[in-house]
């Protein structure tokens, strides 16, 4: 396993230190919107549950 890691490092190390900066990640706008929507849903659910559990947790 260590030999594989070392080989991968030696093969890819030059890419890490190349000049010119990082490549900009390509982002699918549709996926980004759906992920933001899911984050919003989870935040609302988390807030709702935390308010409903306050009487039992005493916090």
N, C-alpha and C positions, 0 to 999 in steps of 0.2 A: 504494500500500500504506500509506504513512504517513497519507494522508488518511482511509483506512478506520479505522486505529487511532485517529486523533484523533476521528473521529465516534463510534466505539464508546466512547471515554473520556468524551466530553462527554455522551453519552446515558446512560451507566451510572455516572457519577461520584457522582451524588446518592445512589445506593444504597449506595455504599461508606461514605459518611460519615454515614449515617442513625443516629440513636440507637436504642437498644433491643437492641443486640448482634447477634451473628450468629445465623442460623437453625441449629438443630441438624440435622445431616445425618441423613437417614433411612437406617438400616442394616438390611439383610435378614439376619436371624439365621442362616438356612440358608447364605447365601453366606459369612458371617463364619466359620462353623464349617468350611466346606470350605476356605477360605483358610488358616485356622490349621492344619488337617490337612496341607495341602500344604507349608506352611512347616516343619512338623515332619518330614515325609518328606524334604524337601530338606536340612534340617539333619543328619539321620541319614546321608544319602548323602554329604554333604560331609565329615562326620567320618570315615566309613568310608574314603572315597577318600584323605583326607589321611593316615590311618594307613597305608594300603597303599602310598602313594607315598614315605613317609619313607626307605626303603632306597635309592631311586634319586635322591632329591634331596639327601640328606645333611643334612637339617635336623632 
